[in-house]
Amino acid sequence: MQFRISYTEAQEMIASKSGKELPMVYGGPHTLRISYKVPLMGAAGLDITVDRVEGSDVILSFGGGAAIEYMLRTALSQAQGQPGAEALQMLGGNQLLLSLGKNPQTAQIFEHVTLKDIMFDEQFIIIDFVPEA
């Protein structure tokens, strides 16, 4: 089974929760291109790729080198204590671990489904899952 959310819906959800606009576009079957504004520097972009799914954990990689890694580490440290922050951590080698099972709301979902993959097309974020028997 698949759940699809449009980039517009995802952007609106992020903006309503964080107050930040993060335009998203298709970057490849497993890659999402995200734009953002950096104070004093202007616009920047980040490609996030779904490397693999392991249970309720999603291993993501990102491009951009040390500068992007530094900004992500800073953002994650500032987010500590905020809802959802416990689900995201930096790994080595420009990778992030998104532990969907650590969030109380998504943990309930994983009691009933098994995540198979997260993919992208021109319009949608596609979450592929199998219902538990």
DAURUR-V810390 format. One record per residue. N is the residue number from 0. RES is the residue in three letters. SS is DSSP state (hx for helix, st for strand, lp for the rest). Layout:
N/RES/SS
N/RES/SS
This chain:
0/MET/lp
1/GLN/st
2/PHE/st
3/ARG/st
4/ILE/st
5/SER/st
6/TYR/hx
7/THR/hx
8/GLU/hx
9/ALA/hx
10/GLN/hx
11/GLU/hx
12/MET/hx
13/ILE/hx
14/ALA/hx
15/SER/hx
16/LYS/hx
17/SER/hx
18/GLY/lp
19/LYS/lp
20/GLU/lp
21/LEU/lp
22/PRO/lp
23/MET/st
24/VAL/st
25/TYR/st
26/GLY/st
27/GLY/st
28/PRO/lp
29/HIS/lp
30/THR/st
31/LEU/st
32/ARG/st
33/ILE/st
34/SER/st
35/TYR/st
36/LYS/st
37/VAL/st
38/PRO/lp
39/LEU/lp
40/MET/lp
41/GLY/st
42/ALA/st
43/ALA/st
44/GLY/st
45/LEU/st
46/ASP/st
47/ILE/st
48/THR/st
49/VAL/st
50/ASP/st
51/ARG/st
52/VAL/st
53/GLU/st
54/GLY/lp
55/SER/lp
56/ASP/st
57/VAL/st
58/ILE/st
59/LEU/st
60/SER/st
61/PHE/st
62/GLY/lp
63/GLY/lp
64/GLY/hx
65/ALA/hx
66/ALA/hx
67/ILE/hx
68/GLU/hx
69/TYR/hx
70/MET/hx
71/LEU/hx
72/ARG/hx
73/THR/hx
74/ALA/hx
75/LEU/hx
76/SER/hx
77/GLN/hx
78/ALA/hx
79/GLN/lp
80/GLY/lp
81/GLN/lp
82/PRO/lp
83/GLY/lp
84/ALA/hx
85/GLU/hx
86/ALA/hx
87/LEU/st
88/GLN/st
89/MET/st
90/LEU/st
91/GLY/lp
92/GLY/lp
93/ASN/lp
94/GLN/st
95/LEU/st
96/LEU/st
97/LEU/st
98/SER/st
99/LEU/hx
100/GLY/hx
101/LYS/hx
102/ASN/lp
103/PRO/hx
104/GLN/hx
105/THR/hx
106/ALA/hx
107/GLN/hx
108/ILE/hx
109/PHE/lp
110/GLU/lp
111/HIS/lp
112/VAL/st
113/THR/st
114/LEU/st
115/LYS/st
116/ASP/st
117/ILE/st
118/MET/st
119/PHE/st
120/ASP/lp
121/GLU/lp
122/GLN/lp
123/PHE/st
124/ILE/st
125/ILE/st
126/ILE/st
127/ASP/st
128/PHE/st
129/VAL/st
130/PRO/st
131/GLU/lp
132/ALA/lp
